């Protein structure tokens, strides 16, 4: 195959790649910011240099939730969640079918996260956190955002697997 025969990535693939890169950067920022309230908690617990900040525990919990959710989004995009090879000698088409079956479970879970996450966000829409006084919807919205992101990334993967099963190129 000649390198010029490969079609350039579609607009959709460029979007998902850029979105994935944005998520990776947000994950780095979230972890970097997470260090601040956790460090303040540690220093205030073991020294008298700074007062005990109660809001740091809540802030750390909120950042930790977003860190987990963003990491799960990236994990679905990169297919880095664990896999169990029950039938390792399937060939490319058989592997694509097996991947699609596994992804159907993730798809079901994504739909649950979207539906229940919207309900969860509505519940916290007009509430604020007790200590940091942050709007709770900023935390609750992580669930439907994760579900929608999984749907976007799964759609791309289903297309690739379908193309493999039908014998077409998975890169166009």
Helices and strands as residue ranges (DSSP letters): G 3-5, H 11-46, H 55-78, H 91-123, H 137-166
